[in-house]
């Protein structure tokens, strides 16, 4: 049960209901009287009267707030110029709702909503009660022409009702079209604003990304330069190590050659030593062999002349003796 629900949804979503009431308010302000269904008229009264109350004080802020609700510059201009002058002295109750009865076709309850102090003429179609018909005793003998006139009047009345219903339907359709156009325009403006915002955001992101790419490229170039410098240093160090290794290899080869030469020299020395030892042994053998082979007589004979030769003075001894004498003198 719909208890304590004061908002009439009118079978629409929030945005659709807002657009419908804005279109009806615009039509009411421009034409001062409109015909619609009774639920719409009641909802419109609670929607438009606060707007009219705000129009009493003509300020920029109030104009902006009214335009925010109506979305129509002409309606705002009419409201603050014409309606506010007539209804400015009223403390409230700016609209009037008059019931018209049920609509032909769907039997919807119809009503007229109007601005008071603008229309003093009683709307057509208002009846105080049921339609009264009078029947006289003479009606049975009425002429066929009179009956035909009555039928024609009823047909004309029905046609007029149908025409009024069609006109109301057309008016509602026009209101719906205006509402749809307003919604479309508002949606298009919002969409364009969102697109502009997205484009600006994308451009900012692209600019930031470009700056980051430049910074990253600069940092990468510096890192590459550092890596190249380190590689050059490493290459120089490797070249130095290679040169040292080559020197070491050459020194090792020279040392091996020296060792080979020293070994050969040692072998030569040892061979020479062996030859010297062998030669010494041969000399000793040669020296020992004559002594053992000669007889004793031969030795005596040979020794005697040697002794004699030793006893005979030599020229050197004589010269020495002469020199001694001269010194003595």
C-alpha positions in Angstrom: 0.0 0.0 0.0 1.2 3.5 -0.9 1.2 5.0 2.6 3.1 8.2 3.2 4.4 8.4 -0.3 3.9 12.0 -1.3 5.9 12.0 -4.6 3.8 11.1 -7.6 6.1 9.2 -9.9 3.7 9.4 -12.9 4.9 6.1 -14.2 8.3 7.6 -15.2 11.9 7.5 -14.1 13.3 10.4 -12.2 14.9 12.1 -15.2 11.8 11.6 -17.3 9.5 12.9 -14.6 11.7 15.9 -14.1 11.7 16.7 -17.9 7.9 16.2 -18.1 7.3 18.7 -15.2 9.7 21.2 -16.7 7.9 21.0 -20.0 4.5 21.4 -18.4 5.8 24.4 -16.3 7.1 26.1 -19.4 3.8 25.6 -21.2 1.8 26.9 -18.1 4.0 30.0 -17.8 3.7 30.8 -21.5 0.0 30.0 -22.0 -1.3 30.6 -18.4 -3.6 27.6 -18.8 -3.1 24.1 -19.9 -5.1 20.9 -20.0 -3.6 17.6 -18.8 -4.4 14.6 -16.7 -5.3 15.2 -13.1 -2.2 13.4 -11.6 0.1 15.5 -13.8 -1.8 18.7 -12.8 -1.4 17.9 -9.1 2.3 17.1 -9.5 2.8 20.2 -11.6 1.2 22.4 -8.9 3.8 21.3 -6.3 6.6 21.7 -8.9 5.8 25.1 -10.3 4.6 27.1 -7.3 8.1 27.2 -5.6 9.5 28.4 -8.9 6.9 31.2 -9.0 7.6 32.1 -5.4 11.3 32.4 -6.2 10.5 34.7 -9.2 9.2 37.4 -6.7 12.9 38.4 -6.0 14.5 39.2 -9.4 18.2 38.4 -8.8 20.8 36.7 -10.9 21.0 33.8 -8.5 17.2 33.2 -8.6 17.2 33.4 -12.4 19.9 30.8 -12.6 18.0 28.5 -10.2 14.8 28.9 -12.2 16.6 28.2 -15.4 18.1 25.2 -13.8 14.6 23.8 -13.3 12.9 24.9 -16.5 15.8 24.9 -19.0 14.0 27.6 -21.1 15.3 31.2 -21.4 11.9 32.4 -22.8 10.0 30.9 -19.9 12.4 32.4 -17.4 12.0 35.8 -19.1 8.2 35.6 -19.1 8.1 34.4 -15.5 10.2 37.3 -14.1 8.6 40.0 -16.3 4.9 39.1 -16.6 4.0 36.5 -14.0 5.9 38.0 -11.2 4.2 41.4 -11.6 0.7 39.9 -11.4 1.3 37.3 -8.7 3.9 39.2 -6.8 1.5 40.3 -4.0 0.1 36.8 -3.4 1.5 34.9 -0.4 0.9 31.6 -2.2 -1.7 29.6 -4.1 -0.5 30.7 -7.6 -2.3 27.9 -9.5 -5.8 26.5 -9.7 -6.7 22.9 -10.7 -10.2 22.4 -12.2 -11.4 18.8 -12.9 -12.9 18.1 -16.4 -14.0 14.5 -16.0 -12.9 11.4 -17.8 -11.2 11.4 -21.2 -12.8 9.4 -23.9 -10.8 6.4 -25.0 -8.8 5.5 -21.8 -11.2 7.2 -19.3 -8.3 9.1 -17.7 -9.3 11.9 -15.4 -8.6 15.2 -17.0 -8.1 18.6 -15.4 -7.2 22.2 -16.2 -4.4 23.9 -14.3 -4.1 27.6 -14.7 -2.5 30.7 -13.1 -4.9 32.6 -10.9 -5.5 36.3 -11.7 -4.9 35.6 -15.4 -8.0 33.7 -16.4 -11.4 34.7 -14.9 -13.4 32.9 -17.5 -14.9 29.6 -16.4 -13.3 26.8 -18.4 -15.6 25.0 -20.8 -16.7 21.5 -20.0 -17.2 22.1 -16.3 -20.5 20.8 -15.0 -21.9 21.1 -11.5 -23.5 17.7 -11.7 -25.2 15.2 -13.9 -26.7 16.4 -17.1 -30.4 16.9 -16.8 -32.7 15.9 -19.6 -36.3 16.9 -19.9 -38.8 14.7 -21.5 -42.2 16.1 -22.4 -45.3 14.3 -23.5 -45.0 15.9 -26.8 -41.7 14.2 -27.6 -43.5 11.1 -28.8 -45.2 13.0 -31.5 -42.2 15.2 -32.4 -41.3 15.5 -36.0 -38.6 13.4 -37.5 -36.7 16.6 -38.3 -36.4 17.5 -34.6 -35.2 14.0 -33.8 -32.6 14.2 -36.6 -31.5 17.6 -35.2 -31.1 16.2 -31.8 -29.1 13.2 -33.1 -26.9 15.6 -35.2 -26.2 17.7 -32.1 -25.2 14.7 -30.1 -23.0 13.5 -33.0 -21.4 16.9 -33.3 -20.8 16.9 -29.5 -19.1 13.5 -29.7 -17.0 14.7 -32.6 -16.0 17.8 -30.7 -15.1 15.6 -27.8 -13.0 13.4 -30.0 -11.4 16.5 -31.6 -10.6 17.8 -28.1 -9.2 14.4 -27.1 -7.0 14.4 -30.2 -5.9 17.9 -29.6 -4.9 17.0 -26.0 -3.1 13.9 -27.3 -1.3 16.1 -29.8 -0.4 18.6 -27.1 0.9 15.9 -24.9 2.9 14.5 -27.8 4.3 17.9 -28.5 5.2 18.2 -24.8 6.8 14.8 -24.9 8.7 15.8 -28.1 9.9 19.0 -26.4 10.9 17.1 -23.3 12.8 14.6 -25.5 14.5 17.4 -27.4 15.5 19.1 -24.1 16.8 15.8 -22.7 18.7 15.1 -25.9 20.2 18.6 -25.9 21.1 18.3 -22.3 22.5 14.9 -22.8 24.4 16.1 -25.9 25.9 19.0 -24.0 26.9 16.7 -21.1 28.3 14.2 -23.5 30.4 16.9 -25.4 31.6 18.2 -22.0 32.6 14.7 -21.0 34.3 14.2 -24.3 36.2 17.4 -24.0 37.2 16.5 -20.5 38.4 13.0 -21.7 40.3 14.6 -24.5 42.0 17.1 -22.2 42.8 14.3 -19.8 44.2 12.2 -22.6 46.3 15.1 -23.9 47.7 15.7 -20.4 48.5 12.0 -20.0 50.2 12.0 -23.4 52.2 15.1 -22.5 53.2 13.5 -19.2 54.1 10.3 -21.0 56.2 12.2 -23.5 58.1 13.9 -20.7 58.6 10.6 -18.9 59.8 9.1 -22.2 62.3 11.9 -22.7 63.5 11.6 -19.1 63.8 7.8 -19.4 65.6 8.2 -22.7 68.1 10.7 -21.1 68.6 8.4 -18.2 69.1 5.4 -20.5 71.6 7.4 -22.6 73.5 8.3 -19.4 73.4 4.6 -18.3 74.6 3.5 -21.7 77.5 6.0 -21.6 78.4 4.8 -18.2 78.2 1.2 -19.3 80.4 2.0 -22.4 83.0 3.7 -20.2 83.0 0.8 -17.8 83.4 -1.6 -20.8 86.3 0.5 -22.1 87.9 0.3 -18.7 87.4 -3.4 -18.5 88.8 -3.8 -22.0 91.9 -1.7 -21.0 92.3 -3.8 -17.9 91.9 -7.0 -19.9 94.5 -5.8 -22.4 96.9 -4.9 -19.5 96.3 -8.4 -18.0 96.9 -10.0 -21.4 100.1 -8.0 -21.8 101.2 -9.0 -18.3 100.3 -12.6 -19.1 102.3 -12.5 -22.4 105.3 -11.0 -20.4 104.9 -13.8 -17.9 104.7 -16.4 -20.6 107.8 -14.9 -22.3 109.6 -14.9 -18.9 108.6 -18.4 -18.2 109.8 -19.4 -21.7 113.1 -17.6 -21.1 113.4 -19.2 -17.7 112.8 -22.6 -19.2 115.5 -21.8 -21.9 117.9 -20.7 -19.1 117.1 -23.8 -17.2 117.8 -25.9 -20.2 121.0 -24.1 -20.9 122.0 -24.4 -17.2 121.2 -28.1 -17.4 123.2 -28.5 -20.5 126.1 -26.5 -18.8 125.9 -28.7 -15.8 126.0 -31.8 -18.0 129.0 -30.3 -19.9 130.7 -29.4 -16.6 130.1 -32.9 -15.3 131.4 -34.4 -18.5 134.5 -32.1 -18.3 134.9 -33.1 -14.7 134.7 -36.8 -15.6 137.2 -36.2 -18.5 139.5 -34.3 -16.1 139.2 -37.1 -13.5 139.9 -39.7 -16.2 142.9 -37.6 -17.5 144.2 -37.3 -13.9 143.8 -41.0 -13.4 145.7 -41.7 -16.7 148.4 -39.2 -15.7 148.8 -40.9 -12.3 149.0 -44.3 -14.0 151.6 -42.9 -16.5 153.6 -41.4 -13.6 153.5 -44.6 -11.5 154.4 -47.0 -14.3 158.1 -46.0 -15.0 159.1 -46.1 -11.3 158.0 -49.6 -10.9 159.5 -50.9 -14.1 163.2 -49.6 -13.9 165.9 -51.8 -12.1 168.0 -50.5 -9.1 171.3 -50.2 -11.0 169.9 -48.1 -13.6 168.5 -45.9 -11.0 171.8 -45.5 -9.3 173.5 -44.6 -12.4 171.0 -42.2 -13.3 171.0 -40.6 -9.9 174.7 -40.1 -9.7 175.0 -37.8 -12.6 172.1 -35.9 -11.2 173.9 -35.5 -7.9 176.9 -34.4 -9.6 175.0 -32.0 -11.5 173.6 -30.7 -8.3 177.0 -30.3 -6.7 178.4 -28.4 -9.8 178.0 -24.7 -9.5 175.8 -23.0 -11.9 176.3 -19.7 -13.7 173.6 -18.2 -11.5 175.3 -19.2 -8.3 178.6 -17.8 -9.5 177.0 -14.5 -10.4 175.4 -14.5 -6.9 178.7 -15.0 -5.2 180.3 -12.2 -7.2 177.7 -9.8 -6.2 178.1 -10.8 -2.6 181.8 -10.1 -2.7 181.3 -6.7 -4.3 178.9 -5.9 -1.5 181.5 -7.0 1.1 184.1 -4.8 -0.3 
